[in-house]
Amino acid sequence: MKTGLAALALLLLTGGAAPAAAADDLLARGAYLTAAAGCVSCHTDKENDGTPFAGGHAIESPYGIFYTPNITPDSETGIGGWTDDEFLAALREGIAPDGSHYYPAFPYPSYAGMTRDDALAIKAYLDSLEPVRQPNKPNELRWFVPGRSAMGLWKALNSPWDYAEPAAGLERGAYLVRHLGHCGECHTPRGAGGRLKLSQELAGSPKTASSEGAPAIDNSPDGLADWALSDIEFYLELGMRPDGDFSSGGMAAVIEDNTSQLTPADRQAIARYLKNLR
Amino acid sequence: MLIRLTAVCVALALPFGAIAHENQKNPEIRYRHAIMETLSNQFVAMGLILQAKVDRPDEMAVNARALAENVRLIAGLFPDNSKGAKALPLIWDEPEKVAQAAQRAVDAADALVAAATDGNRQAIARAFKAAGDSCKGCHERYKEADD
């Protein structure tokens, strides 16, 4: 009887607050996952002091310049009013609400492995932001780049990335690296058509005239073989390499907006996964 | 034919080798590199403390103060007779911007001293990163990228 009363009292005390607490939890989880997925790095025009998530950041690539879109919940220029299914299709399949295909400059082949719950937590967080009315800029692509309609064929041939199962105990690190963090989009070499060479996961991509390239971050001698787990964790937290040099370029933004925001346990999971590659 | 090709290669390579050697002999450039190396080592030392790889928490502030002293030298490390090595010509083309960037590094180092004196790990880590980023911000604009 005493137990029953206590339970009733607890229910009365928390009954009104529980949904609000759950919503807060969802937003907090969404904010964390949004950081882990690195959304703000690409969807913010930092060069021109743009509002976070309002888009306009120029991604220079061998295919031309892609301008990232506004993902604040503005109903005309952003993603306001999108249903859960529309958001999931965009994030994991690269399909816009009007049915058109996105270019894979948006890393949906990596995000394809994101769980539905995590993706919808990100949506809940983005929906909670202040809407920003800012029209998207058209891309400036090179003459040989086909229109978005051709991306359907590209996806059929290439996407999503077909990763092997991670080793036991490394699942969380694999999820963070491969899907949320989409590290392979820069650090894995690509073959014909831009498909990632998954047999060389995170083995680095070469610097070219139109790309700054990215170093190997697997456990090879060219990569992180000489780094201790703690060196990697520290780098992901504060951006300093073991030799005292600091991260630069795109990776500095990744550390600022993404990996420094993660829990120590998640940084450790990433480090363990990377050290296990090769 | 092979000998001729080798001779051409040697002739092409010589000027670059000679320039690199000349840079190494220039005392101003050597001094700049020594100071930069000192700054880098100061970061390594503080990094080891922050990671608790060495149990010397009281020496964080000592290192931060040393960094703050040395970082004040940066503004004077680029006299006209020190052009070359990995320093890009832009440094001498926009001295005011360089001075502002050097001052940002000084401010960041001073903030690190304050945080290190206070002793809160989270605040130190934030200030440490900001100080490192202030260095990297300059390197991105004014230093030739490493291979």
Interface residues (C-beta under 8 A of the other chain):
Chain A: S230 F234 E237 L238 G239 M240 P242 D243 G244 D245 F246 S247 S248 G249 A252 S260
Chain B: S40 N41 Q42 F43 V44 G47 L50 Q51 K53 A125 F128 K129 G132 D133 C135 K136 H139 E140
